[in-house]
Amino acid sequence: MKKTASKRPTREVRPEYDFSGGVRGKYVDRYRRGTNVVLIDPELADAFPDSKSVNDALRALVAIATRAENRKRA
């Protein structure tokens, strides 16, 4: 019984993966700053068509919660 050839990956890069024009670290600063992606349910997406409307609503909610918290302390 013959042994089949090992299917070890080669260390050479295939010709279709041409990185000769690439720039090392091009997006590293953007990556380090991070990103904050939040998915909302479809029915909420109808009420908030863009990020500005979501941010405005959240700011209003934070303001209301802060006022309520300050009233509890007083």
N, CA, C and O atoms as a Tripos MOL2 file, in Angstrom:
@<TRIPOS>MOLECULE
protein
  296   295    74     0     0
PROTEIN
NO_CHARGES

@<TRIPOS>ATOM
      1 N           0.8390   -1.1740    0.0000 N.3       1 MET1
      2 CA          0.0000    0.0000    0.0000 C.3       1 MET1
      3 C           0.8920    1.2480    0.0000 C.2       1 MET1
      4 O           1.7770    1.3950    0.8420 O.2       1 MET1
      5 N           0.6390    2.1350   -0.9570 N.am      2 LYS2
      6 CA          1.4540    3.3490   -1.0740 C.3       2 LYS2
      7 C           0.9250    4.4320   -0.1480 C.2       2 LYS2
      8 O          -0.2760    4.5420    0.0970 O.2       2 LYS2
      9 N           1.8470    5.2170    0.3500 N.am      3 LYS3
     10 CA          1.4790    6.3840    1.1490 C.3       3 LYS3
     11 C           1.1320    7.5280    0.2060 C.2       3 LYS3
     12 O           1.7900    7.7260   -0.8160 O.2       3 LYS3
     13 N           0.0870    8.2810    0.5590 N.am      4 THR4
     14 CA         -0.2600    9.4420   -0.2590 C.3       4 THR4
     15 C           0.6260   10.6130    0.1350 C.2       4 THR4
     16 O           1.0930   10.7080    1.2700 O.2       4 THR4
     17 N           0.8410   11.4700   -0.7920 N.am      5 ALA5
     18 CA          1.6810   12.6440   -0.5370 C.3       5 ALA5
     19 C           1.0310   13.5310    0.5090 C.2       5 ALA5
     20 O          -0.1900   13.6870    0.5360 O.2       5 ALA5
     21 N           1.8420   14.0980    1.3530 N.am      6 SER6
     22 CA          1.3550   15.0000    2.3880 C.3       6 SER6
     23 C           0.8140   16.2760    1.7480 C.2       6 SER6
     24 O           1.3760   16.7840    0.7780 O.2       6 SER6
     25 N          -0.2750   16.7810    2.3000 N.am      7 LYS7
     26 CA         -0.8740   18.0080    1.7620 C.3       7 LYS7
     27 C          -0.5160   19.2000    2.6410 C.2       7 LYS7
     28 O          -1.3840   19.9670    3.0570 O.2       7 LYS7
     29 N           0.7580   19.3370    2.9120 N.am      8 ARG8
     30 CA          1.2210   20.4680    3.7050 C.3       8 ARG8
     31 C           1.1380   21.7460    2.8840 C.2       8 ARG8
     32 O           1.4650   21.7490    1.6970 O.2       8 ARG8
     33 N           0.7020   22.8310    3.5130 N.am      9 PRO9
     34 CA          0.6660   24.0960    2.7620 C.3       9 PRO9
     35 C           2.0800   24.5770    2.4730 C.2       9 PRO9
     36 O           2.9880   24.4150    3.2880 O.2       9 PRO9
     37 N           2.2420   25.1590    1.3210 N.am     10 THR10
     38 CA          3.5520   25.6990    0.9740 C.3      10 THR10
     39 C           3.6980   27.0910    1.5690 C.2      10 THR10
     40 O           2.7060   27.7530    1.8750 O.2      10 THR10
     41 N           4.9180   27.5220    1.7280 N.am     11 ARG11
     42 CA          5.1760   28.8430    2.2870 C.3      11 ARG11
     43 C           5.1550   29.9320    1.2220 C.2      11 ARG11
     44 O           5.2420   31.1170    1.5440 O.2      11 ARG11
     45 N           5.0420   29.5480   -0.0160 N.am     12 GLU12
     46 CA          5.0370   30.5280   -1.0910 C.3      12 GLU12
     47 C           3.6400   31.1270   -1.2550 C.2      12 GLU12
     48 O           2.6300   30.4500   -1.0610 O.2      12 GLU12
     49 N           3.6080   32.3980   -1.6120 N.am     13 VAL13
     50 CA          2.3470   33.0910   -1.8380 C.3      13 VAL13
     51 C           1.9090   32.8340   -3.2740 C.2      13 VAL13
     52 O           2.7090   32.9140   -4.2060 O.2      13 VAL13
     53 N           0.6620   32.5340   -3.4300 N.am     14 ARG14
     54 CA          0.1390   32.2940   -4.7710 C.3      14 ARG14
     55 C           0.1970   33.5790   -5.5960 C.2      14 ARG14
     56 O           0.1190   34.6790   -5.0500 O.2      14 ARG14
     57 N           0.3330   33.4320   -6.9100 N.am     15 PRO15
     58 CA          0.4270   34.6260   -7.7720 C.3      15 PRO15
     59 C          -0.8140   35.5230   -7.7020 C.2      15 PRO15
     60 O          -0.7030   36.7350   -7.8820 O.2      15 PRO15
     61 N          -1.9840   34.9500   -7.4450 N.am     16 GLU16
     62 CA         -3.1900   35.7740   -7.4020 C.3      16 GLU16
     63 C          -3.2670   36.6500   -6.1510 C.2      16 GLU16
     64 O          -4.0940   37.5580   -6.0810 O.2      16 GLU16
     65 N          -2.4050   36.3800   -5.1600 N.am     17 TYR17
     66 CA         -2.3450   37.2070   -3.9620 C.3      17 TYR17
     67 C          -1.1500   38.1450   -4.0820 C.2      17 TYR17
     68 O          -0.1030   37.9020   -3.4810 O.2      17 TYR17
     69 N          -1.3040   39.1970   -4.8440 N.am     18 ASP18
     70 CA         -0.2070   40.1210   -5.0910 C.3      18 ASP18
     71 C          -0.2980   41.2960   -4.1270 C.2      18 ASP18
     72 O          -1.1700   42.1530   -4.2690 O.2      18 ASP18
     73 N           0.5980   41.3380   -3.1520 N.am     19 PHE19
     74 CA          0.6190   42.4080   -2.1710 C.3      19 PHE19
     75 C           1.7470   43.4100   -2.4420 C.2      19 PHE19
     76 O           2.1260   44.1720   -1.5530 O.2      19 PHE19
     77 N           2.2690   43.4090   -3.6370 N.am     20 SER20
     78 CA          3.4150   44.2650   -3.9370 C.3      20 SER20
     79 C           3.0790   45.7510   -3.8190 C.2      20 SER20
     80 O           3.9650   46.5560   -3.5350 O.2      20 SER20
     81 N           1.8210   46.1270   -4.0300 N.am     21 GLY21
     82 CA          1.4430   47.5330   -3.9290 C.3      21 GLY21
     83 C           0.8610   47.8920   -2.5730 C.2      21 GLY21
     84 O           0.3970   49.0150   -2.3750 O.2      21 GLY21
     85 N           0.8800   46.9490   -1.6350 N.am     22 GLY22
     86 CA          0.2940   47.1760   -0.3160 C.3      22 GLY22
     87 C           1.1190   48.1070    0.5420 C.2      22 GLY22
     88 O           2.3220   48.2630    0.3320 O.2      22 GLY22
     89 N           0.4650   48.7260    1.5120 N.am     23 VAL23
     90 CA          1.1360   49.6150    2.4490 C.3      23 VAL23
     91 C           0.9870   49.0110    3.8380 C.2      23 VAL23
     92 O          -0.1270   48.8400    4.3330 O.2      23 VAL23
     93 N           2.1060   48.6930    4.4590 N.am     24 ARG24
     94 CA          2.0750   48.0670    5.7800 C.3      24 ARG24
     95 C           1.5910   49.0680    6.8270 C.2      24 ARG24
     96 O           2.0930   50.1890    6.9050 O.2      24 ARG24
     97 N           0.6170   48.6540    7.6250 N.am     25 GLY25
     98 CA          0.1240   49.4800    8.7160 C.3      25 GLY25
     99 C          -0.7750   50.6270    8.2860 C.2      25 GLY25
    100 O          -0.9420   51.5860    9.0390 O.2      25 GLY25
    101 N          -1.3470   50.5560    7.1150 N.am     26 LYS26
    102 CA         -2.1430   51.6650    6.5750 C.3      26 LYS26
    103 C          -3.3250   52.0190    7.4840 C.2      26 LYS26
    104 O          -3.6480   53.1970    7.6430 O.2      26 LYS26
    105 N          -3.9560   51.0350    8.0680 N.am     27 TYR27
    106 CA         -5.1540   51.2710    8.8760 C.3      27 TYR27
    107 C          -4.9280   51.0400   10.3690 C.2      27 TYR27
    108 O          -5.8940   50.9610   11.1280 O.2      27 TYR27
    109 N          -3.6910   50.9310   10.7980 N.am     28 VAL28
    110 CA         -3.4190   50.5890   12.1890 C.3      28 VAL28
    111 C          -3.9130   51.6670   13.1580 C.2      28 VAL28
    112 O          -4.4240   51.3290   14.2250 O.2      28 VAL28
    113 N          -3.7770   52.9420   12.8220 N.am     29 ASP29
    114 CA         -4.2500   54.0010   13.7240 C.3      29 ASP29
    115 C          -5.7620   53.9660   13.8650 C.2      29 ASP29
    116 O          -6.2930   54.1130   14.9660 O.2      29 ASP29
    117 N          -6.4510   53.7740   12.7560 N.am     30 ARG30
    118 CA         -7.9060   53.6870   12.7860 C.3      30 ARG30
    119 C          -8.3510   52.4860   13.6220 C.2      30 ARG30
    120 O          -9.3210   52.5760   14.3750 O.2      30 ARG30
    121 N          -7.6530   51.3840   13.4920 N.am     31 TYR31
    122 CA         -7.9780   50.1790   14.2580 C.3      31 TYR31
    123 C          -7.7560   50.4080   15.7500 C.2      31 TYR31
    124 O          -8.5690   49.9840   16.5720 O.2      31 TYR31
    125 N          -6.6650   51.0720   16.0990 N.am     32 ARG32
    126 CA         -6.3580   51.3210   17.5210 C.3      32 ARG32
    127 C          -7.3750   52.2450   18.1730 C.2      32 ARG32
    128 O          -7.6820   52.0970   19.3560 O.2      32 ARG32
    129 N          -7.9000   53.1990   17.4050 N.am     33 ARG33
    130 CA         -8.9310   54.0870   17.9630 C.3      33 ARG33
    131 C         -10.1900   53.3100   18.2910 C.2      33 ARG33
    132 O         -10.9710   53.7050   19.1570 O.2      33 ARG33
    133 N         -10.3770   52.2190   17.6010 N.am     34 GLY34
    134 CA        -11.5140   51.3580   17.8810 C.3      34 GLY34
    135 C         -12.7530   51.7830   17.1360 C.2      34 GLY34
    136 O         -12.7960   52.8180   16.4710 O.2      34 GLY34
    137 N         -13.7150   50.9800   17.2670 N.am     35 THR35
    138 CA        -14.9840   51.2400   16.6200 C.3      35 THR35
    139 C         -16.0780   50.7760   17.5470 C.2      35 THR35
    140 O         -15.8680   49.8760   18.3610 O.2      35 THR35
    141 N         -17.2220   51.3700   17.4350 N.am     36 ASN36
    142 CA        -18.3320   51.0200   18.2980 C.3      36 ASN36
    143 C         -19.5490   50.8280   17.4150 C.2      36 ASN36
    144 O         -20.2770   51.7780   17.1280 O.2      36 ASN36
    145 N         -19.7620   49.6130   16.9930 N.am     37 VAL37
    146 CA        -20.8790   49.2980   16.1240 C.3      37 VAL37
    147 C         -21.9720   48.6670   16.9680 C.2      37 VAL37
    148 O         -21.7250   47.7210   17.7150 O.2      37 VAL37
    149 N         -23.1710   49.1910   16.8460 N.am     38 VAL38
    150 CA        -24.3040   48.6700   17.5840 C.3      38 VAL38
    151 C         -25.4040   48.3470   16.5860 C.2      38 VAL38
    152 O         -25.7500   49.1720   15.7410 O.2      38 VAL38
    153 N         -25.9440   47.1580   16.6860 N.am     39 LEU39
    154 CA        -27.0400   46.7700   15.8050 C.3      39 LEU39
    155 C         -28.3570   47.0030   16.5250 C.2      39 LEU39
    156 O         -28.5240   46.6070   17.6790 O.2      39 LEU39
    157 N         -29.2890   47.6460   15.8390 N.am     40 ILE40
    158 CA        -30.6040   47.8690   16.4370 C.3      40 ILE40
    159 C         -31.6330   47.0490   15.6760 C.2      40 ILE40
    160 O         -31.4400   46.7030   14.5100 O.2      40 ILE40
    161 N         -32.7200   46.7510   16.3550 N.am     41 ASP41
    162 CA        -33.7780   45.9590   15.7470 C.3      41 ASP41
    163 C         -34.4170   46.7130   14.5850 C.2      41 ASP41
    164 O         -34.4320   47.9440   14.5740 O.2      41 ASP41
    165 N         -34.9440   45.9800   13.6120 N.am     42 PRO42
    166 CA        -35.5180   46.6220   12.4190 C.3      42 PRO42
    167 C         -36.6190   47.6390   12.7250 C.2      42 PRO42
    168 O         -36.6980   48.6780   12.0700 O.2      42 PRO42
    169 N         -37.4650   47.3500   13.7120 N.am     43 GLU43
    170 CA        -38.5350   48.3140   14.0120 C.3      43 GLU43
    171 C         -37.9820   49.6100   14.6000 C.2      43 GLU43
    172 O         -38.6020   50.6640   14.4570 O.2      43 GLU43
    173 N         -36.8340   49.5460   15.2530 N.am     44 LEU44
    174 CA        -36.1910   50.7660   15.7500 C.3      44 LEU44
    175 C         -35.4740   51.4950   14.6260 C.2      44 LEU44
    176 O         -35.3780   52.7220   14.6420 O.2      44 LEU44
    177 N         -34.9770   50.7560   13.6630 N.am     45 ALA45
    178 CA        -34.2970   51.3800   12.5290 C.3      45 ALA45
    179 C         -35.2530   52.2840   11.7560 C.2      45 ALA45
    180 O         -34.8270   53.2870   11.1830 O.2      45 ALA45
    181 N         -36.5360   51.9420   11.7360 N.am     46 ASP46
    182 CA        -37.5200   52.8010   11.0790 C.3      46 ASP46
    183 C         -37.6610   54.1330   11.8050 C.2      46 ASP46
    184 O         -37.8540   55.1710   11.1710 O.2      46 ASP46
    185 N         -37.5640   54.1060   13.1320 N.am     47 ALA47
    186 CA        -37.6990   55.3270   13.9310 C.3      47 ALA47
    187 C         -36.4270   56.1610   13.9160 C.2      47 ALA47
    188 O         -36.4800   57.3800   14.0790 O.2      47 ALA47
    189 N         -35.2910   55.5130   13.7220 N.am     48 PHE48
    190 CA        -34.0010   56.1930   13.7320 C.3      48 PHE48
    191 C         -33.2900   55.9360   12.4010 C.2      48 PHE48
    192 O         -32.5190   54.9830   12.2900 O.2      48 PHE48
    193 N         -33.5350   56.7540   11.4130 N.am     49 PRO49
    194 CA        -33.0030   56.4880   10.0770 C.3      49 PRO49
    195 C         -31.4980   56.7310    9.9100 C.2      49 PRO49
    196 O         -30.8980   56.2640    8.9420 O.2      49 PRO49
    197 N         -30.8840   57.4660   10.8570 N.am     50 ASP50
    198 CA        -29.4530   57.7380   10.7220 C.3      50 ASP50
    199 C         -28.8050   57.8360   12.0980 C.2      50 ASP50
    200 O         -29.4940   57.8560   13.1180 O.2      50 ASP50
    201 N         -27.4810   57.8970   12.1180 N.am     51 SER51
    202 CA        -26.7650   57.9050   13.3940 C.3      51 SER51
    203 C         -27.0290   59.1840   14.1900 C.2      51 SER51
    204 O         -27.0040   59.1500   15.4200 O.2      51 SER51
    205 N         -27.2780   60.3030   13.5230 N.am     52 LYS52
    206 CA        -27.5610   61.5410   14.2420 C.3      52 LYS52
    207 C         -28.8260   61.4170   15.0760 C.2      52 LYS52
    208 O         -28.8550   61.8540   16.2270 O.2      52 LYS52
    209 N         -29.8670   60.8260   14.5120 N.am     53 SER53
    210 CA        -31.1170   60.6810   15.2630 C.3      53 SER53
    211 C         -30.9470   59.7330   16.4460 C.2      53 SER53
    212 O         -31.5420   59.9520   17.5010 O.2      53 SER53
    213 N         -30.1570   58.7000   16.2880 N.am     54 VAL54
    214 CA        -29.8840   57.7800   17.3960 C.3      54 VAL54
    215 C         -29.1140   58.5100   18.4850 C.2      54 VAL54
    216 O         -29.4680   58.4120   19.6600 O.2      54 VAL54
    217 N         -28.0750   59.2370   18.1180 N.am     55 ASN55
    218 CA        -27.2740   59.9600   19.1030 C.3      55 ASN55
    219 C         -28.0840   61.0250   19.8180 C.2      55 ASN55
    220 O         -27.9330   61.1960   21.0270 O.2      55 ASN55
    221 N         -28.9460   61.7500   19.1010 N.am     56 ASP56
    222 CA        -29.7970   62.7670   19.7340 C.3      56 ASP56
    223 C         -30.7210   62.1330   20.7570 C.2      56 ASP56
    224 O         -30.8870   62.6600   21.8580 O.2      56 ASP56
    225 N         -31.3240   61.0060   20.4010 N.am     57 ALA57
    226 CA        -32.2410   60.3180   21.3240 C.3      57 ALA57
    227 C         -31.4960   59.8060   22.5580 C.2      57 ALA57
    228 O         -32.0020   59.9080   23.6750 O.2      57 ALA57
    229 N         -30.3110   59.2620   22.3620 N.am     58 LEU58
    230 CA        -29.5360   58.7660   23.5040 C.3      58 LEU58
    231 C         -29.0730   59.8990   24.4090 C.2      58 LEU58
    232 O         -29.0570   59.7540   25.6310 O.2      58 LEU58
    233 N         -28.6990   61.0220   23.8140 N.am     59 ARG59
    234 CA        -28.3170   62.1750   24.6450 C.3      59 ARG59
    235 C         -29.4940   62.6620   25.4810 C.2      59 ARG59
    236 O         -29.3290   62.9980   26.6530 O.2      59 ARG59
    237 N         -30.6680   62.7000   24.8870 N.am     60 ALA60
    238 CA        -31.8610   63.1080   25.6200 C.3      60 ALA60
    239 C         -32.1510   62.1330   26.7580 C.2      60 ALA60
    240 O         -32.5020   62.5490   27.8620 O.2      60 ALA60
    241 N         -32.0060   60.8520   26.4910 N.am     61 LEU61
    242 CA        -32.2380   59.8400   27.5220 C.3      61 LEU61
    243 C         -31.2450   59.9760   28.6680 C.2      61 LEU61
    244 O         -31.6210   59.8520   29.8340 O.2      61 LEU61
    245 N         -29.9840   60.2280   28.3470 N.am     62 VAL62
    246 CA        -28.9750   60.4180   29.3890 C.3      62 VAL62
    247 C         -29.2970   61.6590   30.2160 C.2      62 VAL62
    248 O         -29.1550   61.6390   31.4390 O.2      62 VAL62
    249 N         -29.7220   62.7210   29.5740 N.am     63 ALA63
    250 CA        -30.0790   63.9460   30.3010 C.3      63 ALA63
    251 C         -31.2500   63.6930   31.2500 C.2      63 ALA63
    252 O         -31.2320   64.1570   32.3910 O.2      63 ALA63
    253 N         -32.2570   62.9670   30.7940 N.am     64 ILE64
    254 CA        -33.4090   62.6460   31.6370 C.3      64 ILE64
    255 C         -32.9810   61.7750   32.8170 C.2      64 ILE64
    256 O         -33.3980   62.0100   33.9510 O.2      64 ILE64
    257 N         -32.1590   60.7800   32.5490 N.am     65 ALA65
    258 CA        -31.7080   59.8900   33.6170 C.3      65 ALA65
    259 C         -30.8530   60.6370   34.6320 C.2      65 ALA65
    260 O         -30.9390   60.3750   35.8320 O.2      65 ALA65
    261 N         -30.0360   61.5570   34.1610 N.am     66 THR66
    262 CA        -29.1990   62.3440   35.0630 C.3      66 THR66
    263 C         -30.0430   63.2380   35.9520 C.2      66 THR66
    264 O         -29.7860   63.3440   37.1520 O.2      66 THR66
    265 N         -31.0420   63.8780   35.3770 N.am     67 ARG67
    266 CA        -31.9540   64.7170   36.1850 C.3      67 ARG67
    267 C         -32.6870   63.8810   37.2080 C.2      67 ARG67
    268 O         -32.8290   64.3050   38.3550 O.2      67 ARG67
    269 N         -33.1510   62.7230   36.8360 N.am     68 ALA68
    270 CA        -33.8540   61.8550   37.7680 C.3      68 ALA68
    271 C         -32.9300   61.4090   38.9020 C.2      68 ALA68
    272 O         -33.3460   61.3450   40.0590 O.2      68 ALA68
    273 N         -31.6920   61.1040   38.5690 N.am     69 GLU69
    274 CA        -30.7260   60.6880   39.5850 C.3      69 GLU69
    275 C         -30.4270   61.8300   40.5420 C.2      69 GLU69
    276 O         -30.3070   61.6150   41.7480 O.2      69 GLU69
    277 N         -30.3050   63.0510   40.0100 N.am     70 ASN70
    278 CA        -30.0340   64.2180   40.8620 C.3      70 ASN70
    279 C         -31.2110   64.4870   41.7940 C.2      70 ASN70
    280 O         -30.9970   64.8990   42.9340 O.2      70 ASN70
    281 N         -32.4350   64.2710   41.3500 N.am     71 ARG71
    282 CA        -33.6150   64.4740   42.1960 C.3      71 ARG71
    283 C         -33.6540   63.4620   43.3440 C.2      71 ARG71
    284 O         -34.0850   63.7930   44.4490 O.2      71 ARG71
    285 N         -33.2070   62.2420   43.0870 N.am     72 LYS72
    286 CA        -33.1820   61.2100   44.1320 C.3      72 LYS72
    287 C         -32.1880   61.5870   45.2310 C.2      72 LYS72
    288 O         -32.4260   61.3070   46.4060 O.2      72 LYS72
    289 N         -31.0920   62.2110   44.8580 N.am     73 ARG73
    290 CA        -30.0570   62.5840   45.8330 C.3      73 ARG73
    291 C         -30.4840   63.7700   46.6950 C.2      73 ARG73
    292 O         -30.0460   63.9020   47.8370 O.2      73 ARG73
    293 N         -31.3410   64.6300   46.1430 N.am     74 ALA74
    294 CA        -31.7090   65.8560   46.8570 C.3      74 ALA74
    295 C         -32.7390   65.6070   47.9350 C.2      74 ALA74
    296 O         -33.1510   66.5410   48.6230 O.2      74 ALA74
@<TRIPOS>BOND
     1     1     2 1
     2     2     3 1
     3     3     4 2
     4     3     5 am
     5     5     6 1
     6     6     7 1
     7     7     8 2
     8     7     9 am
     9     9    10 1
    10    10    11 1
    11    11    12 2
    12    11    13 am
    13    13    14 1
    14    14    15 1
    15    15    16 2
    16    15    17 am
    17    17    18 1
    18    18    19 1
    19    19    20 2
    20    19    21 am
    21    21    22 1
    22    22    23 1
    23    23    24 2
    24    23    25 am
    25    25    26 1
    26    26    27 1
    27    27    28 2
    28    27    29 am
    29    29    30 1
    30    30    31 1
    31    31    32 2
    32    31    33 am
    33    33    34 1
    34    34    35 1
    35    35    36 2
    36    35    37 am
    37    37    38 1
    38    38    39 1
    39    39    40 2
    40    39    41 am
    41    41    42 1
    42    42    43 1
    43    43    44 2
    44    43    45 am
    45    45    46 1
    46    46    47 1
    47    47    48 2
    48    47    49 am
    49    49    50 1
    50    50    51 1
    51    51    52 2
    52    51    53 am
    53    53    54 1
    54    54    55 1
    55    55    56 2
    56    55    57 am
    57    57    58 1
    58    58    59 1
    59    59    60 2
    60    59    61 am
    61    61    62 1
    62    62    63 1
    63    63    64 2
    64    63    65 am
    65    65    66 1
    66    66    67 1
    67    67    68 2
    68    67    69 am
    69    69    70 1
    70    70    71 1
    71    71    72 2
    72    71    73 am
    73    73    74 1
    74    74    75 1
    75    75    76 2
    76    75    77 am
    77    77    78 1
    78    78    79 1
    79    79    80 2
    80    79    81 am
    81    81    82 1
    82    82    83 1
    83    83    84 2
    84    83    85 am
    85    85    86 1
    86    86    87 1
    87    87    88 2
    88    87    89 am
    89    89    90 1
    90    90    91 1
    91    91    92 2
    92    91    93 am
    93    93    94 1
    94    94    95 1
    95    95    96 2
    96    95    97 am
    97    97    98 1
    98    98    99 1
    99    99   100 2
   100    99   101 am
   101   101   102 1
   102   102   103 1
   103   103   104 2
   104   103   105 am
   105   105   106 1
   106   106   107 1
   107   107   108 2
   108   107   109 am
   109   109   110 1
   110   110   111 1
   111   111   112 2
   112   111   113 am
   113   113   114 1
   114   114   115 1
   115   115   116 2
   116   115   117 am
   117   117   118 1
   118   118   119 1
   119   119   120 2
   120   119   121 am
   121   121   122 1
   122   122   123 1
   123   123   124 2
   124   123   125 am
   125   125   126 1
   126   126   127 1
   127   127   128 2
   128   127   129 am
   129   129   130 1
   130   130   131 1
   131   131   132 2
   132   131   133 am
   133   133   134 1
   134   134   135 1
   135   135   136 2
   136   135   137 am
   137   137   138 1
   138   138   139 1
   139   139   140 2
   140   139   141 am
   141   141   142 1
   142   142   143 1
   143   143   144 2
   144   143   145 am
   145   145   146 1
   146   146   147 1
   147   147   148 2
   148   147   149 am
   149   149   150 1
   150   150   151 1
   151   151   152 2
   152   151   153 am
   153   153   154 1
   154   154   155 1
   155   155   156 2
   156   155   157 am
   157   157   158 1
   158   158   159 1
   159   159   160 2
   160   159   161 am
   161   161   162 1
   162   162   163 1
   163   163   164 2
   164   163   165 am
   165   165   166 1
   166   166   167 1
   167   167   168 2
   168   167   169 am
   169   169   170 1
   170   170   171 1
   171   171   172 2
   172   171   173 am
   173   173   174 1
   174   174   175 1
   175   175   176 2
   176   175   177 am
   177   177   178 1
   178   178   179 1
   179   179   180 2
   180   179   181 am
   181   181   182 1
   182   182   183 1
   183   183   184 2
   184   183   185 am
   185   185   186 1
   186   186   187 1
   187   187   188 2
   188   187   189 am
   189   189   190 1
   190   190   191 1
   191   191   192 2
   192   191   193 am
   193   193   194 1
   194   194   195 1
   195   195   196 2
   196   195   197 am
   197   197   198 1
   198   198   199 1
   199   199   200 2
   200   199   201 am
   201   201   202 1
   202   202   203 1
   203   203   204 2
   204   203   205 am
   205   205   206 1
   206   206   207 1
   207   207   208 2
   208   207   209 am
   209   209   210 1
   210   210   211 1
   211   211   212 2
   212   211   213 am
   213   213   214 1
   214   214   215 1
   215   215   216 2
   216   215   217 am
   217   217   218 1
   218   218   219 1
   219   219   220 2
   220   219   221 am
   221   221   222 1
   222   222   223 1
   223   223   224 2
   224   223   225 am
   225   225   226 1
   226   226   227 1
   227   227   228 2
   228   227   229 am
   229   229   230 1
   230   230   231 1
   231   231   232 2
   232   231   233 am
   233   233   234 1
   234   234   235 1
   235   235   236 2
   236   235   237 am
   237   237   238 1
   238   238   239 1
   239   239   240 2
   240   239   241 am
   241   241   242 1
   242   242   243 1
   243   243   244 2
   244   243   245 am
   245   245   246 1
   246   246   247 1
   247   247   248 2
   248   247   249 am
   249   249   250 1
   250   250   251 1
   251   251   252 2
   252   251   253 am
   253   253   254 1
   254   254   255 1
   255   255   256 2
   256   255   257 am
   257   257   258 1
   258   258   259 1
   259   259   260 2
   260   259   261 am
   261   261   262 1
   262   262   263 1
   263   263   264 2
   264   263   265 am
   265   265   266 1
   266   266   267 1
   267   267   268 2
   268   267   269 am
   269   269   270 1
   270   270   271 1
   271   271   272 2
   272   271   273 am
   273   273   274 1
   274   274   275 1
   275   275   276 2
   276   275   277 am
   277   277   278 1
   278   278   279 1
   279   279   280 2
   280   279   281 am
   281   281   282 1
   282   282   283 1
   283   283   284 2
   284   283   285 am
   285   285   286 1
   286   286   287 1
   287   287   288 2
   288   287   289 am
   289   289   290 1
   290   290   291 1
   291   291   292 2
   292   291   293 am
   293   293   294 1
   294   294   295 1
   295   295   296 2
@<TRIPOS>SUBSTRUCTURE
     1 MET1         2 RESIDUE 1 A MET
     2 LYS2         6 RESIDUE 1 A LYS
     3 LYS3        10 RESIDUE 1 A LYS
     4 THR4        14 RESIDUE 1 A THR
     5 ALA5        18 RESIDUE 1 A ALA
     6 SER6        22 RESIDUE 1 A SER
     7 LYS7        26 RESIDUE 1 A LYS
     8 ARG8        30 RESIDUE 1 A ARG
     9 PRO9        34 RESIDUE 1 A PRO
    10 THR10       38 RESIDUE 1 A THR
    11 ARG11       42 RESIDUE 1 A ARG
    12 GLU12       46 RESIDUE 1 A GLU
    13 VAL13       50 RESIDUE 1 A VAL
    14 ARG14       54 RESIDUE 1 A ARG
    15 PRO15       58 RESIDUE 1 A PRO
    16 GLU16       62 RESIDUE 1 A GLU
    17 TYR17       66 RESIDUE 1 A TYR
    18 ASP18       70 RESIDUE 1 A ASP
    19 PHE19       74 RESIDUE 1 A PHE
    20 SER20       78 RESIDUE 1 A SER
    21 GLY21       82 RESIDUE 1 A GLY
    22 GLY22       86 RESIDUE 1 A GLY
    23 VAL23       90 RESIDUE 1 A VAL
    24 ARG24       94 RESIDUE 1 A ARG
    25 GLY25       98 RESIDUE 1 A GLY
    26 LYS26      102 RESIDUE 1 A LYS
    27 TYR27      106 RESIDUE 1 A TYR
    28 VAL28      110 RESIDUE 1 A VAL
    29 ASP29      114 RESIDUE 1 A ASP
    30 ARG30      118 RESIDUE 1 A ARG
    31 TYR31      122 RESIDUE 1 A TYR
    32 ARG32      126 RESIDUE 1 A ARG
    33 ARG33      130 RESIDUE 1 A ARG
    34 GLY34      134 RESIDUE 1 A GLY
    35 THR35      138 RESIDUE 1 A THR
    36 ASN36      142 RESIDUE 1 A ASN
    37 VAL37      146 RESIDUE 1 A VAL
    38 VAL38      150 RESIDUE 1 A VAL
    39 LEU39      154 RESIDUE 1 A LEU
    40 ILE40      158 RESIDUE 1 A ILE
    41 ASP41      162 RESIDUE 1 A ASP
    42 PRO42      166 RESIDUE 1 A PRO
    43 GLU43      170 RESIDUE 1 A GLU
    44 LEU44      174 RESIDUE 1 A LEU
    45 ALA45      178 RESIDUE 1 A ALA
    46 ASP46      182 RESIDUE 1 A ASP
    47 ALA47      186 RESIDUE 1 A ALA
    48 PHE48      190 RESIDUE 1 A PHE
    49 PRO49      194 RESIDUE 1 A PRO
    50 ASP50      198 RESIDUE 1 A ASP
    51 SER51      202 RESIDUE 1 A SER
    52 LYS52      206 RESIDUE 1 A LYS
    53 SER53      210 RESIDUE 1 A SER
    54 VAL54      214 RESIDUE 1 A VAL
    55 ASN55      218 RESIDUE 1 A ASN
    56 ASP56      222 RESIDUE 1 A ASP
    57 ALA57      226 RESIDUE 1 A ALA
    58 LEU58      230 RESIDUE 1 A LEU
    59 ARG59      234 RESIDUE 1 A ARG
    60 ALA60      238 RESIDUE 1 A ALA
    61 LEU61      242 RESIDUE 1 A LEU
    62 VAL62      246 RESIDUE 1 A VAL
    63 ALA63      250 RESIDUE 1 A ALA
    64 ILE64      254 RESIDUE 1 A ILE
    65 ALA65      258 RESIDUE 1 A ALA
    66 THR66      262 RESIDUE 1 A THR
    67 ARG67      266 RESIDUE 1 A ARG
    68 ALA68      270 RESIDUE 1 A ALA
    69 GLU69      274 RESIDUE 1 A GLU
    70 ASN70      278 RESIDUE 1 A ASN
    71 ARG71      282 RESIDUE 1 A ARG
    72 LYS72      286 RESIDUE 1 A LYS
    73 ARG73      290 RESIDUE 1 A ARG
    74 ALA74      294 RESIDUE 1 A ALA
